[in-house]
Amino acid sequence: MKSIKIYICAAMMALGVSSCDSFLTTPPLDQISEDQWWSDKSQTEMMVKGAYQYVYGPNEVVLRDCISDNATHREAKYKEVGNGTYTTQSAAVKDEWKYASIAKLNYILEGIEKAKDQISEEEYLRFNAEVRFIRAFVYYDMVFFFGDVPLITKTLSVAEARETSRQPRQEVLDFILKELEDGVLPNIEKVAITETGRVNKQVVNAFLSRIYLHEKNYEKVLYYTNEVIKAGKYELHPSYEELFRPQADGSNKEVIFEHQYSSPLVVHELNRNLSPASSIYAGWSHVLGLQELVDDYECVNGHPVSECESLGCEYFQKRKDAEAETYRGEYDFRDPRLAATIMWPYWEWKVGGNVLSRYGVDDPDSKDYVKKETHMTGFLVTKWVDLQGEYADRTRGQKNLTILRYGDVLLMRAEALIESGQDLGEAVTLINQIRQRAGMPDIVIASQSVLREKLRHERRIETAFEGLRYYDIIRWRIADKVKSGKVYGARLKAISEAMDNKFVEERFWNDKMYLFPVPQEAIDNNSNLVQNKDW
């Protein structure tokens, strides 16, 4: 069986995939034959469950906000895309060319066909539909980032791989939609509690809603979001903050689809990646929020920060004062979702209910909280961090990562209603459900253009660091406005160096960036692949 994997890997290399080590080391590691492997039902199901690794992980759920106007990242891989300096050879571009995943998923689908006589028809249909969903999920990401892409649905020889060409975007999109809409999957009420996390019909309906929203087919968005809502199985979790803590896993009725983790075998390192980089925290502070995002969180009265400042709020007049309580006061009267998402200077870092330190005050390594090498902006991310567990577990994160949730479904439906102009009243009601859960005042019905801006604001705040902001920017075609020019960190005088509104980096945008370039490595391996325009 290993020789078959080597054969597939050679074809993957011809497609421009730089590594297939993980494919070579997946089970079985012994000399079991291909036919023996797929003749065992439990092993077939294990391969199907293994396919779920190709949906989003921490990089897509959290780190993708670093290529938007929400955040920056300490590593060049994400920083390049964020500031517009990436090229055809950039690592982030190669990562989105996901033909390693496609090859593995095609292999599993072919294995399911071999196992057909060993499993029930119901199992066959379900296994097949699950893996086809995951393959469609991966393909849509590539369509989003690259436009036209090769459409490969079977295991290829090396020669065949070198002859593939890019199919028109619409052709690939039609394939994706057919795969999703034709799949035979169980309703959620028929999914056993032991199978939570596997794809069901409502997962597909929610994902179809997302695709059709990006494609601006608002009638389809309204249809599929209604399917999710009328199923009656989902609701907003009472606490926005708890929604992103492991304490909510297992009882969270808002989650529709998630990447599941369980210590000690299946874990992630978000606790360490997001925690402050210092001798006390021993974190990496990889993801750093921008002042522009922080300023977009309204005051608790529902007014934009700019209006509160113009009214002479004492906290804004004293914002440059380095006194902790004065500075913290600026954020004490803001949308509660800010405190559930962002850590700012003088914030009390608590783990397991104990105050380890006050960021920027007690720890000498972090007093310069706008330090270039570590805390460039002064704003770190606490969303997804387990603040109740033992701090020693920072490398063994087990918070499930949400990919589709009910709150997003409500906002997708609201956007479709606003853009189609069908029922602005219902759109306001949906937005207010989200705001009420957060403890924010209702918005009122207004013109389509005003509600469009209200909706876009709400999406940014509600889904910050869930990997959706970049998709929204591209869908709304606003990148030239929000992804160019200087971006900033915390507005205050740092303890070690006087500075006002810390300049972090300058970003550049060209409309060619609405699509990524095809990785140069893929073109070098296949002369049939044509580069995207202007790249």
SULLIN-V876283 format. One line per field, one symbol per residue. phi: phi as a letter, one per 40 degrees, with the letter a starting at -180 (. if undefined). psi: psi as a letter, one per 40 degrees, with the letter a starting at -180 (. if undefined). burial: # if it has 16 or more other C-alpha atoms within 10 Angstrom, else .. Layout:
# SULLIN-V876283
phi=???
psi=???
burial=???
This chain:
# SULLIN-V876283
phi=.ccccccccccccccgccabdcccbccccccdcdcccccbdccccccccccccccdbdcccbcccccbccabbcccdccccccgbcbcbccccccccccccccccccccccccccdccbccccdccdcccccccccdcccdccccbgcacbbbacbccccccbcbccddccccdcdccdcccccbccdccccdcbdhccbccccccccdccccccgcccccccccccccccgbbaccdbcccdbbccccgbccccbaaccbacccbbbbcdccccdcacccfcbfcbbcbdccdcccccccgccdccccccgdccccbcccccdccccddccbbddccccbbbbdgcccbbggbccabdgbccccbcccbcdcbbdbgbbbbdgcccbcccccccbcbccccbbacdcdcccccccccccgcacccdcccccdcccccgbcccbcacdcccdccccccccccbdgbgbccccdcccfbcccbbagcbbbdcaccccacabfdccabbbbbccccbcccdddccccacccbccdgc
psi=ddddddddddddddeeheifddddeiiieafhiddddeehdddddddddddeeeaiadddddddeeeaediiididddddddefeiaeeidddddegfedddddddddddddddedeeiidddddddddddddddddddddddddebhihhheihiiddddeeiihiidddddddddddddehhiiideehideeheihaddddddddddddddefgddddddddddddedeeiihhdhddddfiedehdehedhdhihiihiedhiifddddeiihidddfaefdhhiiddddeehiieeeiiddddddefhddddedehehdddddddedfiheeddedihiiehhhhhfehhdihheddhdeedgefhddcgdeehihehehhedahdeedefhehihhdhiddddddddddddddefdgddddddddddddddefiiiiiiaidddddddddddddddehfeeedddddddefedddefiaiiiahgihidehhihghhdihiihhedeeiiihhdddddeheehhiihe.
burial=##..#..##########..#..##............###.#.###.##..##.#####.###############.#########.###.#####.#################.###.##...##############################..##.#..##.###..#..##..##.##..####.#........##################.#.#####.######....#.##..#######.##..##########.....############..#.############.#####.#..#..#......##..####...###.##..################.#....######.#.#######..##############...#..#.#########################...#..#########..#.#.#........##..##.##################...##.###..########......#####.###...###########.##..#.#....
